[in-house]
């Protein structure tokens, strides 16, 4: 997408009422932030909330959560966006090095960023379900930590926001597949217990839940969707048949159902939906103005649960093959 089109898309979203804009230091290695900055220069700063995820990129440093790297990434993000303050700084994972070597350093740095007013709140990306036992994962294994692990980190870092992928029908690794559906505390229950806000990203699963990518879909190098195998795409394609039968083949119809599903399932959460052009923004907002019946919601819930189960079985069988 050309920069001018991307800015127009962001401005259209703002005009339609979108107030939260999510970015990361690794999206185009700063390019995405600079594009967002062009949009922010054209709207009142008080009308938007900016969230930024960091922690994946460590540059030439020892660790992404070292004090030097955290300060550097926040400062560069502020420059790229053309703002003095980030509303939410989201940590990309829960790995603070061997034996949490960088945890104390990161904790003090994050507090300093809050005290200076550079950052208003600290968040963290977390899995959708937190296993209750840490034994299967160890004390520090990044994104796939246990419930006790995140209880500990919540208190250490004074987290206020938790961000999670909208649907656990991602291609699953052995560790995430081992967690299984319903085998731990949901992140939404965890957030309520701690009094934290929640954000949901990827509600359309990189567009796969719109049904526009079949098993033969080809993605350009660097496209995040290259992570999905042909088998994954086939499972999603067949899993959406019930929704196609009810709502037709129009990708926007399935996008409407997916967005309504997450807004209804998690009414207190912020849902972060992407868009590739102003027309798509318009259609997404139009879809939100159309009611979804209880029967339609139940159908979507069954379809997504089936997708999750099928992909989990596929991941488990693939792992079992030597």
BAFI-3210 file (N, C-alpha, C; in Angstrom, 3 decimals, decimal comma, padded with zeros to 6 digits):
// residues 322
n [1|2|3|4|5|6|7|8|9|10|11|12|13|14|15|16|17|18|19|20|21|22|23|24|25|26|27|28|29|30|31|32|33|34|35|36|37|38|39|40|41|42|43|44|45|46|47|48|49|50|51|52|53|54|55|56|57|58|59|60|61|62|63|64|65|66|67|68|69|70|71|72|73|74|75|76|77|78|79|80|81|82|83|84|85|86|87|88|89|90|91|92|93|94|95|96|97|98|99|100|101|102|103|104|105|106|107|108|109|110|111|112|113|114|115|116|117|118|119|120|121|122|123|124|125|126|127|128|129|130|131|132|133|134|135|136|137|138|139|140|141|142|143|144|145|146|147|148|149|150|151|152|153|154|155|156|157|158|159|160|161|162|163|164|165|166|167|168|169|170|171|172|173|174|175|176|177|178|179|180|181|182|183|184|185|186|187|188|189|190|191|192|193|194|195|196|197|198|199|200|201|202|203|204|205|206|207|208|209|210|211|212|213|214|215|216|217|218|219|220|221|222|223|224|225|226|227|228|229|230|231|232|233|234|235|236|237|238|239|240|241|242|243|244|245|246|247|248|249|250|251|252|253|254|255|256|257|258|259|260|261|262|263|264|265|266|267|268|269|270|271|272|273|274|275|276|277|278|279|280|281|282|283|284|285|286|287|288|289|290|291|292|293|294|295|296|297|298|299|300|301|302|303|304|305|306|307|308|309|310|311|312|313|314|315|316|317|318|319|320|321|322]
n.u [000,836|000,605|002,119|000,530|-002,048|-002,272|-002,233|-004,584|-006,393|-006,101|-006,959|-009,615|-010,579|-010,348|-012,179|-014,487|-014,725|-012,821|-010,576|-008,321|-005,025|-002,765|000,627|004,000|007,499|008,708|007,199|007,761|010,176|010,030|008,860|006,065|005,315|006,111|004,391|001,938|002,470|002,243|-000,479|-001,292|-000,409|-002,395|-004,673|-006,386|-004,343|-005,485|-007,636|-007,018|-005,712|-002,615|-001,008|001,883|003,909|006,802|009,937|010,514|012,578|015,983|018,152|021,601|022,063|022,271|019,855|016,346|014,919|016,692|017,752|018,879|018,036|015,229|014,761|015,842|014,197|011,682|012,170|012,829|010,440|008,706|009,815|009,393|006,604|006,001|005,166|004,955|004,271|003,375|000,440|000,002|002,503|003,415|004,698|006,271|006,603|007,201|009,754|012,542|015,180|017,749|017,012|015,538|017,154|017,067|014,830|014,497|015,890|014,377|011,912|012,494|013,169|010,808|009,137|010,416|009,937|007,200|007,086|008,302|006,477|006,617|005,412|002,172|000,876|001,673|001,708|001,274|001,782|-000,026|-000,776|-003,946|-004,981|-003,950|-001,920|-002,316|-000,251|003,216|005,107|005,360|006,514|008,624|010,441|010,778|009,793|009,131|006,487|004,752|004,130|003,092|000,090|000,859|003,300|002,557|001,020|003,039|004,644|002,800|002,543|005,200|005,765|003,733|001,536|-001,001|-002,504|-003,504|-002,749|-003,983|-004,056|-006,872|-008,040|-007,456|-006,830|-004,538|-001,709|-000,300|002,382|004,283|004,297|002,177|000,066|-000,010|-001,158|-003,903|-007,508|-009,295|-007,790|-006,750|-006,614|-008,566|-007,406|-009,044|-010,483|-008,317|-007,503|-009,730|-009,531|-007,249|-007,892|-007,280|-007,124|-008,089|-006,892|-007,664|-006,056|-005,700|-008,393|-009,507|-007,821|-005,504|-006,965|-007,849|-010,215|-012,135|-012,574|-011,463|-009,079|-008,119|-007,158|-005,163|-003,958|-001,427|001,228|003,169|006,764|007,754|005,238|003,086|001,301|002,517|003,230|001,237|000,427|-000,416|-002,103|-003,137|-004,593|-006,484|-007,941|-009,034|-010,537|-012,484|-013,607|-015,003|-017,235|-019,838|-020,445|-020,268|-022,459|-024,550|-024,149|-023,150|-020,649|-019,290|-016,477|-016,598|-018,929|-018,320|-016,271|-017,706|-019,186|-017,125|-015,980|-018,193|-018,545|-016,293|-016,559|-018,921|-018,415|-016,367|-017,040|-015,852|-013,398|-010,856|-010,978|-008,766|-008,703|-007,429|-007,072|-006,982|-007,583|-009,455|-012,117|-012,532|-012,454|-014,803|-016,706|-016,287|-017,150|-019,777|-020,715|-020,636|-022,754|-024,885|-027,120|-026,431|-027,867|-028,827|-028,761|-027,047|-024,712|-024,238|-023,810|-021,408|-019,763|-019,702|-018,487|-015,940|-014,942|-014,772|-012,850|-010,638|-010,290|-009,768|-007,399|-005,734|-005,640|-004,398|-001,904|-000,952|-000,804|001,081|003,311|003,730|004,733|007,766]
n.v [-001,180|002,194|005,013|007,337|006,336|004,734|006,641|008,010|005,968|005,646|008,175|008,070|006,084|007,429|009,492|007,994|007,269|005,738|005,394|004,278|003,493|001,193|000,224|-000,871|-001,212|-002,896|-003,072|-002,789|-001,832|000,720|002,187|001,934|003,310|005,898|006,451|006,394|008,566|010,683|010,759|011,343|013,924|015,367|015,332|016,068|015,532|014,728|013,261|010,678|007,461|006,026|003,010|001,061|-001,652|-003,141|-004,955|-007,111|-006,437|-006,009|-004,733|-004,062|-004,689|-006,448|-007,488|-007,228|-006,042|-004,594|-001,723|000,358|-000,294|-000,195|002,520|003,658|002,616|003,637|006,388|006,582|005,730|007,769|009,870|008,921|008,872|011,461|012,443|013,257|011,585|008,232|006,380|003,697|001,411|-001,572|-004,651|-007,141|-009,806|-012,245|-012,858|-012,340|-012,892|-015,319|-016,698|-014,457|-012,219|-009,573|-008,494|-006,860|-004,591|-003,818|-003,339|-001,088|000,746|000,981|002,077|004,511|005,657|006,013|007,787|010,019|010,805|010,001|007,665|006,474|004,112|000,657|-002,321|-005,801|-008,397|-011,388|-014,933|-016,437|-018,290|-019,199|-021,618|-023,448|-024,692|-024,265|-026,111|-027,415|-025,614|-024,130|-021,502|-019,159|-018,620|-016,940|-015,945|-018,029|-018,388|-019,451|-019,269|-018,660|-017,466|-015,108|-013,880|-013,212|-011,478|-009,465|-008,153|-007,390|-005,608|-003,811|-003,911|-002,657|-003,077|-005,720|-007,530|-009,599|-012,174|-012,405|-014,860|-018,224|-019,848|-019,900|-021,246|-023,762|-024,178|-026,854|-026,256|-024,403|-025,867|-027,828|-026,602|-026,447|-026,224|-024,471|-025,389|-023,885|-020,659|-018,192|-015,336|-013,160|-013,597|-013,572|-010,903|-009,541|-010,372|-009,068|-006,452|-005,239|-003,663|-004,857|-005,672|-006,714|-008,174|-008,903|-009,765|-010,721|-012,665|-012,118|-011,705|-014,207|-015,163|-013,959|-015,485|-015,088|-016,168|-018,999|-022,543|-022,599|-020,165|-017,750|-016,069|-013,101|-012,921|-012,222|-011,493|-011,784|-013,842|-016,003|-017,803|-019,629|-022,879|-024,919|-026,902|-025,697|-023,610|-025,060|-026,241|-023,965|-023,019|-025,087|-024,988|-022,640|-023,081|-023,393|-020,779|-019,506|-020,705|-019,563|-016,771|-016,162|-015,635|-013,274|-011,605|-009,420|-009,806|-011,964|-010,778|-008,889|-010,548|-011,736|-009,499|-008,559|-010,803|-010,791|-008,319|-008,728|-010,994|-010,090|-007,489|-005,454|-005,066|-003,606|-003,761|-004,388|-003,777|-004,228|-002,466|-002,143|-000,147|002,938|002,304|-000,215|000,380|001,898|-000,109|-001,881|-000,361|000,104|-002,492|-002,921|-001,485|-003,003|-005,316|-008,418|-011,502|-013,629|-016,297|-016,192|-015,393|-017,615|-019,540|-018,617|-018,888|-021,673|-022,409|-021,206|-022,493|-025,089|-024,746|-024,092|-026,510|-028,327|-027,304|-027,514|-030,297|-030,931|-029,694|-031,190|-033,760|-033,312|-032,748|-035,189|-036,741|-038,169]
n.w [000,000|-000,883|000,748|000,853|000,431|002,677|004,726|004,091|004,618|007,394|008,232|007,379|009,055|011,476|011,057|011,002|013,594|014,943|017,618|018,809|017,992|016,895|016,896|016,100|016,812|015,035|012,747|009,575|010,369|011,622|009,596|009,403|011,698|011,024|008,934|010,307|011,887|010,065|009,718|012,344|012,616|011,488|012,984|016,096|018,919|021,309|020,504|019,948|020,917|021,430|020,999|021,385|020,507|021,759|021,992|020,451|018,762|019,256|018,297|018,278|020,832|024,049|024,969|024,333|026,355|027,843|029,694|028,166|025,562|025,805|026,460|024,148|022,081|022,747|022,549|019,818|018,702|019,524|018,059|015,429|015,333|015,878|018,343|021,863|023,865|024,650|024,851|025,632|026,287|025,033|025,975|024,093|024,785|027,401|028,137|029,910|029,742|030,732|033,881|034,482|034,081|033,092|034,221|036,595|035,793|033,573|034,839|036,469|034,490|032,985|034,906|035,225|032,746|032,907|035,052|033,945|032,126|029,513|028,831|029,395|030,327|030,976|029,123|028,132|025,768|025,694|025,872|024,867|026,653|029,861|031,128|034,162|035,477|035,904|035,342|032,880|031,230|032,310|034,072|032,559|029,553|027,522|025,399|025,985|028,733|032,054|034,138|036,885|036,253|034,846|036,813|038,586|036,968|036,491|038,936|039,361|037,250|037,278|035,480|033,296|031,067|028,944|026,066|023,528|021,010|018,890|018,226|018,931|016,782|015,426|013,576|015,508|017,812|019,338|022,074|022,448|021,478|023,353|025,500|024,991|024,556|026,947|029,149|031,146|032,783|031,238|029,436|029,714|032,055|033,765|033,432|034,494|037,112|037,909|037,451|035,006|031,752|028,472|025,199|021,923|019,295|015,777|014,976|012,641|011,887|010,234|007,934|007,154|008,258|006,774|004,618|002,109|001,324|-000,123|-000,103|-002,043|-001,982|-002,556|-001,051|-000,831|-000,389|002,917|003,709|006,442|006,400|005,249|007,135|007,391|006,515|003,627|004,527|006,854|005,666|004,233|006,315|007,515|005,351|004,966|007,484|007,496|005,997|007,032|007,791|005,333|004,097|005,493|005,296|002,788|000,152|000,282|001,377|003,119|004,532|006,186|007,587|009,014|010,734|012,233|013,546|015,017|016,612|018,336|019,600|020,944|022,490|024,119|025,519|026,982|025,935|023,801|020,367|017,834|014,618|011,393|008,225|004,682|002,893|002,360|001,627|002,705|005,398|005,605|005,025|007,138|009,331|008,556|008,678|011,413|012,249|011,623|012,952|014,668|015,019|017,818|017,038|014,822|016,062|017,705|015,750|014,612|016,824|017,158|014,737|014,904|017,162|016,213|014,216|015,799|017,221|015,117|013,986|016,178|016,474|014,067|014,450|016,590|015,477|013,466|014,981|016,128|014,106|013,178]
ca.u [000,000|001,348|002,001|-000,598|-003,266|-002,303|-002,624|-006,014|-007,128|-006,083|-007,815|-010,997|-010,925|-010,535|-013,436|-015,585|-014,836|-011,755|-009,810|-007,104|-004,151|-001,744|001,780|005,124|008,776|009,170|006,380|008,535|011,314|009,771|008,131|004,655|005,166|006,221|003,130|000,950|002,804|001,683|-001,903|-001,453|-000,148|-003,577|-005,831|-006,052|-003,704|-006,393|-008,710|-006,520|-004,893|-001,566|-000,363|003,051|004,522|008,249|010,501|010,957|013,816|016,966|019,268|022,902|022,177|022,249|018,487|015,349|014,409|017,720|017,357|019,310|017,199|013,877|014,782|016,114|013,044|010,610|012,550|012,717|009,014|008,166|010,272|008,709|005,188|005,853|004,423|005,778|003,792|002,679|-000,601|000,288|003,683|003,116|005,843|005,892|006,715|007,499|011,095|013,477|016,507|017,960|016,771|014,976|018,305|016,767|013,517|014,603|016,304|013,213|010,913|012,891|013,130|009,406|008,616|010,997|009,225|005,905|007,305|008,683|005,348|006,804|004,471|001,099|000,566|002,464|000,943|002,044|001,092|-000,167|-001,591|-005,361|-005,221|-002,746|-001,933|-002,199|000,993|004,407|006,091|005,538|007,121|009,795|010,196|010,806|009,818|008,568|005,053|003,935|004,261|001,952|-000,664|001,708|004,311|001,981|000,680|004,292|005,033|001,815|002,897|006,537|005,818|002,572|000,866|-002,360|-003,181|-003,101|-003,111|-003,958|-004,592|-008,313|-008,482|-006,379|-006,783|-003,262|-000,912|000,183|003,609|004,075|003,998|000,843|-000,907|-000,096|-002,034|-005,238|-008,631|-009,940|-006,989|-006,173|-007,423|-008,607|-006,768|-010,060|-010,705|-007,094|-007,534|-010,739|-009,002|-006,216|-008,366|-006,556|-007,832|-007,654|-006,961|-007,692|-005,527|-005,944|-009,744|-009,819|-006,755|-004,793|-007,880|-008,261|-011,594|-013,058|-012,783|-010,967|-007,834|-008,349|-005,996|-004,128|-003,518|000,019|001,546|004,477|007,785|007,648|003,850|002,929|000,465|003,323|003,364|000,171|000,682|-001,576|-003,020|-003,831|-005,563|-007,571|-008,761|-009,815|-011,499|-013,603|-014,223|-015,871|-018,334|-021,133|-020,663|-020,558|-023,826|-025,498|-023,951|-022,670|-019,214|-018,709|-015,550|-016,998|-019,976|-017,652|-015,546|-018,710|-019,510|-015,968|-015,854|-019,306|-018,309|-015,352|-017,122|-019,969|-017,816|-015,507|-017,555|-015,005|-012,086|-010,621|-010,730|-007,870|-008,928|-006,694|-007,771|-006,005|-007,969|-010,584|-013,384|-012,661|-012,813|-016,238|-017,495|-016,198|-018,022|-021,150|-021,049|-020,847|-024,065|-025,910|-027,273|-026,177|-028,821|-028,277|-028,493|-025,849|-023,578|-024,012|-023,219|-020,006|-019,053|-019,457|-017,538|-014,592|-014,513|-014,390|-011,569|-009,605|-010,073|-009,164|-006,015|-004,993|-005,396|-003,399|-000,604|-000,526|-000,406|002,321|004,379|003,949|005,437|009,214]
ca.v [000,000|003,442|005,773|008,272|005,553|004,302|007,800|008,227|004,915|005,991|009,351|007,636|005,391|008,460|010,184|007,079|007,132|004,941|006,219|003,595|003,142|000,282|000,097|-001,587|-000,773|-003,813|-002,985|-002,047|-001,227|002,132|002,826|001,994|004,394|007,191|006,645|006,777|009,923|011,632|010,875|011,995|015,350|015,996|015,202|016,474|014,457|014,278|012,444|009,335|006,741|005,333|001,881|000,602|-002,877|-003,255|-006,126|-008,097|-005,945|-005,590|-004,071|-004,680|-004,834|-007,782|-007,975|-006,223|-005,372|-003,856|-000,332|001,166|-000,564|000,306|003,975|003,980|002,294|004,591|007,684|006,502|005,655|009,128|010,652|008,426|009,241|012,903|012,691|013,302|010,621|007,031|006,053|002,360|000,725|-002,997|-005,556|-008,164|-011,170|-012,325|-013,425|-011,325|-013,474|-016,433|-016,386|-013,096|-011,328|-008,184|-008,108|-005,714|-003,451|-003,403|-002,792|000,267|001,593|001,237|003,020|005,812|006,175|006,491|008,957|011,152|011,153|009,509|006,554|006,551|002,805|-000,461|-003,524|-006,964|-009,393|-012,633|-015,927|-016,390|-019,158|-019,345|-022,895|-023,233|-025,270|-023,781|-027,179|-027,815|-024,558|-023,536|-020,210|-018,007|-019,154|-015,978|-015,713|-019,164|-018,568|-019,989|-018,329|-018,123|-016,586|-013,803|-013,278|-012,651|-010,344|-008,398|-007,396|-006,821|-004,547|-002,939|-003,896|-002,106|-003,481|-007,011|-007,641|-010,992|-012,466|-012,602|-016,238|-019,190|-020,801|-019,724|-022,469|-023,882|-024,898|-027,913|-025,724|-023,820|-026,938|-028,595|-025,908|-026,955|-025,326|-024,544|-026,079|-022,906|-019,458|-017,327|-014,059|-012,191|-013,827|-013,097|-009,438|-009,099|-010,636|-008,075|-005,107|-004,720|-003,522|-005,831|-005,342|-007,887|-007,923|-009,919|-010,352|-011,368|-013,638|-011,694|-011,784|-015,573|-015,400|-013,400|-016,505|-014,713|-016,875|-020,424|-023,404|-022,344|-018,769|-017,526|-014,805|-012,558|-013,063|-011,198|-011,405|-012,544|-015,025|-017,129|-018,758|-020,620|-023,925|-025,273|-027,655|-024,713|-022,892|-025,991|-026,383|-022,731|-022,975|-025,983|-024,565|-021,488|-023,450|-023,122|-019,343|-019,200|-021,141|-018,641|-015,356|-015,971|-015,668|-011,940|-011,524|-008,393|-010,367|-012,752|-009,829|-008,314|-011,541|-011,899|-008,313|-008,586|-011,906|-010,405|-007,214|-009,264|-011,914|-009,328|-006,129|-004,478|-005,048|-002,836|-004,665|-003,730|-004,344|-003,552|-002,179|-001,881|001,011|003,656|001,623|-001,306|001,020|002,217|-001,336|-002,421|000,410|-000,175|-003,810|-002,835|-000,877|-004,013|-006,228|-009,843|-012,201|-014,626|-017,510|-015,964|-015,399|-019,000|-020,234|-018,202|-019,473|-023,094|-022,507|-020,871|-023,548|-026,225|-024,389|-024,225|-027,927|-028,966|-026,858|-028,097|-031,711|-030,956|-029,361|-032,314|-034,878|-032,945|-032,849|-036,595|-037,363|-037,970]
ca.w [000,000|-000,918|001,991|000,786|000,624|004,071|005,528|003,825|005,322|008,822|008,416|007,238|010,293|012,500|010,758|011,331|015,043|015,553|018,545|019,240|016,867|017,403|016,028|016,698|016,266|014,004|011,544|008,586|011,080|011,848|008,496|009,774|012,666|010,338|008,204|011,310|012,305|009,091|010,028|013,643|012,447|010,897|013,879|017,464|019,682|022,359|019,935|019,660|021,888|020,680|021,656|020,620|021,017|021,599|022,648|019,460|018,158|020,245|017,644|018,559|022,281|024,641|025,153|023,958|027,546|028,568|029,910|027,024|024,403|026,065|026,306|022,747|021,252|023,049|021,983|018,367|018,390|019,670|016,903|014,226|015,394|016,056|019,581|023,066|024,847|024,212|025,815|026,166|025,782|025,187|025,880|023,121|025,315|028,835|028,286|030,395|029,763|031,675|035,291|034,532|034,266|032,755|034,744|037,504|034,976|032,778|035,755|036,858|033,294|032,659|035,897|034,918|031,577|033,397|035,903|033,097|031,269|028,146|028,672|030,386|030,897|030,473|028,816|027,688|024,955|026,442|025,173|025,203|027,803|030,681|031,845|035,600|035,990|035,206|035,195|031,487|030,443|032,917|034,693|031,653|028,188|026,594|025,231|026,425|030,165|032,782|034,956|037,954|035,668|034,556|038,106|039,083|036,145|036,645|040,138|039,209|036,251|037,431|034,176|033,295|029,835|028,400|024,657|023,112|019,684|019,006|018,102|019,093|015,680|014,750|013,535|016,876|018,089|020,300|023,400|022,516|021,279|024,599|026,435|024,714|024,804|028,246|030,155|032,049|032,972|030,069|029,698|030,099|033,481|034,413|033,426|035,458|038,461|038,204|037,170|033,844|030,488|027,464|023,778|021,064|017,965|014,747|015,051|011,370|011,661|009,025|006,801|006,847|008,673|005,784|003,603|000,781|001,019|-000,207|000,111|-003,051|-001,898|-002,553|-000,398|-001,184|000,656|003,937|004,162|007,675|006,159|004,780|008,232|007,296|005,527|002,809|005,394|007,685|004,837|003,921|007,513|007,656|004,244|005,268|008,728|007,262|005,106|007,676|007,728|003,923|003,795|006,112|004,973|001,432|-000,113|000,372|002,505|004,069|005,390|007,217|008,431|009,921|011,755|013,119|014,393|015,971|017,535|019,381|020,370|021,822|023,454|025,033|025,372|027,664|025,286|022,587|019,240|016,895|013,286|010,336|006,965|003,625|002,091|002,976|001,369|003,675|006,667|005,532|005,088|008,495|010,217|008,148|009,207|012,850|012,473|011,323|014,078|014,507|015,882|018,731|016,261|014,019|016,986|018,119|014,606|014,534|017,961|016,852|013,622|015,371|018,074|015,367|013,604|016,828|017,508|013,954|013,858|017,290|016,124|012,995|015,032|017,420|014,606|012,783|015,956|016,425|012,989|013,379]
c.u [000,881|001,109|000,789|-001,919|-003,398|-002,742|-004,114|-006,872|-007,213|-006,984|-009,293|-011,461|-011,183|-011,865|-014,639|-015,723|-013,785|-010,879|-008,491|-006,312|-002,951|-000,602|002,870|006,417|009,282|008,296|007,112|009,736|011,161|008,949|006,649|004,403|005,216|004,978|002,029|001,204|002,267|000,192|-002,103|-001,233|-001,381|-004,820|-005,421|-005,455|-004,643|-007,494|-008,288|-005,737|-003,889|-000,984|000,780|003,659|006,015|008,715|010,939|012,330|014,771|018,162|020,568|023,106|022,105|020,839|017,517|014,847|015,517|017,281|017,693|018,391|015,775|013,806|014,935|014,888|011,879|010,922|012,405|011,264|008,365|008,560|009,536|007,256|004,972|005,045|005,392|005,415|003,089|001,650|-000,362|001,539|003,510|004,386|005,433|005,897|007,129|008,864|012,066|014,888|016,625|017,828|016,295|016,060|017,950|015,446|013,596|014,969|015,127|012,155|011,235|012,811|011,698|008,778|009,149|010,303|007,837|006,074|007,611|007,532|005,520|005,811|003,424|000,856|001,433|001,548|001,861|001,173|001,115|-000,959|-003,031|-005,736|-003,915|-002,809|-001,654|-000,893|002,183|005,378|006,387|006,340|008,415|009,509|010,142|010,929|009,127|007,061|004,207|004,080|002,985|001,227|000,163|002,780|003,753|001,453|001,904|004,684|004,068|002,171|004,246|006,533|004,668|001,848|-000,558|-003,186|-002,629|-003,625|-002,976|-004,504|-006,046|-008,708|-007,305|-006,408|-005,564|-002,629|-000,187|001,484|003,299|003,680|002,583|-000,226|-001,094|-001,020|-003,460|-006,322|-009,161|-009,131|-006,302|-007,120|-007,407|-007,990|-007,778|-010,432|-009,510|-007,105|-008,546|-010,231|-007,990|-006,674|-007,666|-007,475|-007,290|-007,807|-006,890|-007,144|-005,763|-007,338|-010,151|-008,749|-006,031|-005,664|-008,389|-009,719|-012,606|-013,339|-012,211|-009,657|-008,087|-007,082|-004,854|-003,591|-001,998|000,287|002,971|005,476|007,694|006,236|003,686|002,127|001,241|003,531|002,318|000,483|-000,584|-002,603|-003,800|-004,939|-006,742|-008,511|-009,635|-010,903|-012,721|-014,341|-015,183|-017,094|-019,702|-021,459|-020,961|-022,001|-024,855|-025,380|-023,448|-021,155|-018,538|-017,783|-015,976|-018,089|-019,361|-016,815|-016,493|-019,011|-018,356|-015,816|-016,963|-019,083|-017,412|-015,863|-018,188|-019,387|-017,016|-015,891|-016,699|-013,629|-012,054|-010,274|-009,954|-007,992|-008,161|-007,571|-006,730|-006,365|-009,178|-011,920|-013,602|-013,016|-014,309|-017,092|-017,453|-017,133|-019,494|-021,610|-021,334|-022,193|-025,214|-025,949|-026,919|-027,081|-028,110|-027,932|-027,227|-024,597|-023,236|-023,377|-021,738|-019,189|-018,740|-018,411|-016,116|-014,066|-014,056|-013,048|-010,425|-009,264|-009,366|-007,700|-005,150|-004,677|-004,337|-002,005|-000,064|-000,077|000,888|003,510|004,735|004,726|006,927|009,851]
c.v [001,244|004,222|006,695|007,547|005,101|005,446|008,097|007,208|005,220|007,188|008,987|006,912|006,391|009,178|009,321|006,846|006,271|005,843|005,589|003,147|002,398|000,163|-000,686|-001,095|-001,695|-003,812|-002,114|-001,360|000,283|002,799|002,970|003,134|005,757|007,487|007,075|008,198|010,980|011,823|011,647|013,500|016,102|015,907|015,680|015,300|013,892|013,353|011,007|008,787|005,905|004,220|001,409|-000,613|-002,857|-004,528|-007,212|-007,730|-005,461|-004,894|-004,803|-004,898|-006,276|-008,361|-006,855|-005,437|-004,760|-002,408|000,530|000,960|-000,048|001,818|004,363|003,735|003,241|005,944|007,676|006,435|007,028|009,995|010,226|008,887|010,751|013,260|012,691|012,202|009,449|006,673|004,693|001,818|-000,756|-003,820|-006,771|-009,571|-011,093|-012,932|-012,312|-011,883|-014,602|-015,963|-014,945|-012,038|-009,858|-007,689|-006,869|-004,449|-002,914|-002,766|-001,350|001,228|001,954|002,207|004,420|006,453|006,690|007,774|010,204|011,624|010,726|008,402|006,658|005,219|001,739|-001,664|-004,655|-007,842|-010,725|-013,635|-015,877|-017,215|-019,367|-020,670|-022,676|-023,757|-024,743|-024,891|-027,502|-026,807|-024,012|-022,112|-019,040|-018,495|-018,218|-015,962|-016,816|-019,427|-019,058|-018,898|-017,801|-017,177|-015,189|-013,123|-012,557|-011,397|-009,172|-007,516|-006,707|-005,568|-003,554|-002,781|-003,378|-002,554|-004,830|-007,114|-009,092|-011,139|-012,868|-014,053|-017,180|-020,235|-020,524|-021,103|-022,603|-024,655|-026,004|-027,391|-025,175|-024,868|-027,728|-027,933|-026,382|-025,958|-025,546|-025,207|-025,115|-021,736|-018,618|-015,977|-013,007|-012,351|-013,328|-011,572|-008,909|-009,269|-009,570|-006,642|-004,452|-004,574|-004,553|-005,259|-006,642|-007,509|-009,134|-010,548|-011,053|-012,383|-013,355|-011,836|-013,176|-015,824|-014,734|-014,395|-016,178|-015,385|-018,376|-021,216|-023,129|-020,915|-018,693|-016,141|-014,384|-012,801|-011,905|-010,999|-012,309|-013,823|-016,203|-018,167|-019,868|-021,612|-024,165|-026,035|-026,720|-024,031|-023,780|-026,144|-025,141|-022,661|-023,845|-025,547|-023,405|-021,824|-023,143|-021,638|-018,896|-019,567|-020,165|-017,225|-015,092|-015,892|-014,304|-011,861|-010,501|-008,887|-011,186|-011,874|-009,215|-009,271|-011,684|-010,710|-008,260|-009,662|-011,462|-009,239|-007,706|-010,191|-011,163|-007,857|-005,061|-004,334|-004,073|-003,827|-003,897|-004,404|-003,545|-003,296|-001,791|-000,688|001,684|002,962|000,486|-000,761|001,314|000,973|-001,959|-001,680|000,229|-001,517|-003,791|-002,226|-001,843|-005,038|-007,669|-010,580|-013,186|-015,913|-017,360|-015,985|-016,833|-019,807|-019,892|-018,837|-020,943|-023,250|-022,238|-021,928|-024,782|-025,966|-024,573|-025,692|-028,624|-028,575|-027,404|-029,559|-031,812|-030,664|-030,525|-033,480|-034,576|-033,078|-034,299|-037,309|-037,113|-037,326]
c.w [000,000|000,371|001,988|001,001|002,068|004,983|005,343|004,573|006,812|009,114|008,294|008,505|011,420|012,301|011,113|012,836|015,711|016,418|018,980|018,018|017,415|016,409|016,758|016,065|015,156|012,753|010,525|009,201|011,173|010,770|008,830|010,765|011,985|009,514|009,168|011,785|011,360|009,324|011,321|013,553|011,955|011,793|015,275|018,244|020,735|021,847|019,683|020,843|021,091|021,528|020,771|021,295|020,737|022,303|021,698|018,909|019,240|019,624|017,899|020,051|022,741|024,705|024,840|025,160|028,402|028,679|028,707|025,834|024,603|025,890|024,830|021,879|021,506|022,421|020,459|017,934|018,492|018,484|015,637|014,179|015,490|017,291|020,756|024,058|024,164|025,274|026,453|025,483|026,085|025,007|025,053|023,689|026,783|029,107|028,674|030,556|030,771|033,116|035,480|034,754|034,058|033,361|035,641|036,741|034,162|033,665|036,120|035,671|032,933|033,650|035,637|033,725|031,968|034,206|035,073|032,211|029,828|027,820|029,772|031,080|030,233|030,258|028,411|026,807|025,684|025,613|025,655|026,403|028,550|031,431|033,325|036,174|035,208|034,855|033,746|030,688|031,030|033,362|033,730|030,227|027,220|026,590|025,831|027,913|030,805|033,551|036,125|037,437|035,428|035,813|038,670|038,304|036,292|037,840|039,977|038,334|036,369|036,096|034,318|032,105|029,389|026,974|024,225|021,706|019,827|018,991|018,159|017,985|014,819|014,554|014,873|016,954|019,081|021,663|023,469|022,302|022,568|025,609|026,271|025,063|026,206|029,331|031,103|032,203|031,707|030,424|030,131|031,579|034,286|034,525|034,432|036,893|038,882|037,950|036,002|032,643|029,498|026,060|022,988|019,703|017,066|014,842|013,763|010,978|010,337|007,776|006,498|007,212|007,752|004,672|002,237|000,404|001,054|-000,004|-000,858|-003,001|-001,817|-001,984|-000,735|-000,050|001,643|004,455|005,375|007,452|005,585|005,883|008,142|006,172|004,701|003,649|006,312|006,895|004,462|005,112|007,702|006,592|004,542|006,537|008,571|006,407|005,725|007,631|006,302|003,580|004,339|005,545|003,554|001,350|000,024|001,584|003,557|005,011|006,521|008,134|009,458|011,066|012,744|014,063|015,436|017,040|018,678|020,215|021,348|022,875|024,521|024,981|026,031|027,015|024,109|021,479|018,182|015,532|012,251|009,118|005,930|002,746|002,742|002,785|002,366|005,056|006,694|005,705|006,487|009,441|009,850|008,717|010,697|013,191|012,189|012,463|013,694|015,495|016,804|017,988|015,426|014,892|017,405|016,989|014,475|015,647|017,704|015,757|014,092|016,339|017,290|014,703|014,598|017,070|016,352|013,793|014,993|017,017|015,049|013,537|015,846|016,565|013,863|013,711|016,234|015,330|013,154|012,171]
res [x|x|x|x|x|x|x|x|x|x|x|x|x|x|x|x|x|x|x|x|x|x|x|x|x|x|x|x|x|x|x|x|x|x|x|x|x|x|x|x|x|x|x|x|x|x|x|x|x|x|x|x|x|x|x|x|x|x|x|x|x|x|x|x|x|x|x|x|x|x|x|x|x|x|x|x|x|x|x|x|x|x|x|x|x|x|x|x|x|x|x|x|x|x|x|x|x|x|x|x|x|x|x|x|x|x|x|x|x|x|x|x|x|x|x|x|x|x|x|x|x|x|x|x|x|x|x|x|x|x|x|x|x|x|x|x|x|x|x|x|x|x|x|x|x|x|x|x|x|x|x|x|x|x|x|x|x|x|x|x|x|x|x|x|x|x|x|x|x|x|x|x|x|x|x|x|x|x|x|x|x|x|x|x|x|x|x|x|x|x|x|x|x|x|x|x|x|x|x|x|x|x|x|x|x|x|x|x|x|x|x|x|x|x|x|x|x|x|x|x|x|x|x|x|x|x|x|x|x|x|x|x|x|x|x|x|x|x|x|x|x|x|x|x|x|x|x|x|x|x|x|x|x|x|x|x|x|x|x|x|x|x|x|x|x|x|x|x|x|x|x|x|x|x|x|x|x|x|x|x|x|x|x|x|x|x|x|x|x|x|x|x|x|x|x|x|x|x|x|x|x|x|x|x|x|x|x|x|x|x|x|x|x|x|x|x|x|x|x|x|x|x]
***
